[in-house]
């Protein structure tokens, strides 16, 4: 290992003063400005007189200035993933960055001065990141700057030859995580590529990049939506797009590759391990970074040795994998940690918080992977909880439960669906299987549908019965027919999604079932709302004619008498 | 405008597949994110795509401005009414 690893990214010391380090709202920031800002930030940080500080700033440029200043001062930077009250309470150090209540929000422009090119203090611990451990408590991971620089060097060796020096790095992922930080900031800084400071949260925003070569740092949640946009154009050229956080679907990768004319590269890694291996779509095999050795433990979980671990020991993951003639294939996780839209979520942590609520007697949460990844919760309520559910109704009670969790749990991990049960679904072994929890939520799904026409009082929908086979389950084994109660349930629930119906459902009339509905029927559902009469007429029809129809009426009722649906 | 407000509420419920939430449940002036409906950053992405598809809208460059549009259903309806092209 050469001494340079303990120094600064080379361009900070050697790039010409007028070379461009960053773009901030398309305005270039040169190295002379970056160096001066780091010098000023060092002064401000030194006055805090704290060996450890928490960094949290939404802008990549400002964040990087603080980070470099911390390291040069020998201060450890703790990277907070969010600024939830629970996170602030947990991290009792001075908070730095533009956020209300922080100990230090800005550096002084009066202290911008020449940059001392001193090497980093040898014993600088560098940086601490937090990640969901399987115990539910966040794990603290120390990272020395040298490991981040080494990762940058390996990435540059593996991919950099395709990127000319003026290639701009742009990201849709946060810069304070262990994918965004190394890929969006440290790699381009180390290799001297200009960095676009602001985050591009929405995929269509990429259309406002200027012409020129770019490398895009993104993740499946954004890429999935980029693939769905009807129109997209950007003057920018995307030489490569890196994705990490969760598995990238092949069809999404193909759609994005075509849309951006880019090379799609998926990275596998974690906060603990940094980058491990990459593959290039459409059909590239996973290729380990130089120096990485992979193996499986007796449970089929991947373990590795890597120059980016900072130790020669094996690191054991909870990711399950297989290795065949096509190379490595990742198959899932072995522990109670779920991946929700790319974020690692400890299920035990959510359950611990739920169980501490007075409303809850028992609780189990599970990930549900459908159109979007989400957490769902099955809960046995206490007497207090039952009374509140009665009083508020399910919708408002659901929302109250989410609110109660929102000061401690990452918003993306808040349960989006709730079932209140008299007992949890224990199996014969006395265990609760995740699949049994998930089944509670699949049963009540509405059918996939599309609106043909809609106005304030009438909506016409086509329903895809074929994709809703659970509704035909057991009714009947030889001859699947859509049950009448399900037809009524769908009509009522869809009507409440389409019209501002006040009051509660109080009855049905003129109900007629004329023709059976089979899974292959192409059926349309027409809903007509009459606000004056407080009623909704529904009819299911297909090319065979009308299948069923009816009229549901509603009455105003006080919340107290509202039945539990 | 009332029609557009109800239409946007339906769009939100349908796009995000919110369970047990009806049009009547959504307060026109309550915040959509954090408090109120309590939507998250992934919901914002999903809504962005839906607004793009239905109304031809492109969410603004300025994060602050986007935040304002998402402040409530009423804000969103104003934004849609002013900028829609389908």
Interface residues (C-beta under 8 A of the other chain):
Chain A: X198 X199 X201 X202 X203 X204 X205 X207 X208 X221 X222 X225 X228 X229 X230 X341 X371 X372 X394 X395 X396 X398 X399 X402 X403 X406 X411 X412 X414 X416 X417 X418 X444 X446 X454 X455 X456 X496 X497 X498 X499 X500 X501 X502 X565
Chain B: X2 X3 X6 X7 X9 X10 X13 X14 X17 X18 X19 X20 X21 X22 X23 X24 X25 X34 X35 X37 X38 X40 X41 X42 X44 X45 X46 X48 X49 X52 X53 X58 X59 X61 X63 X66
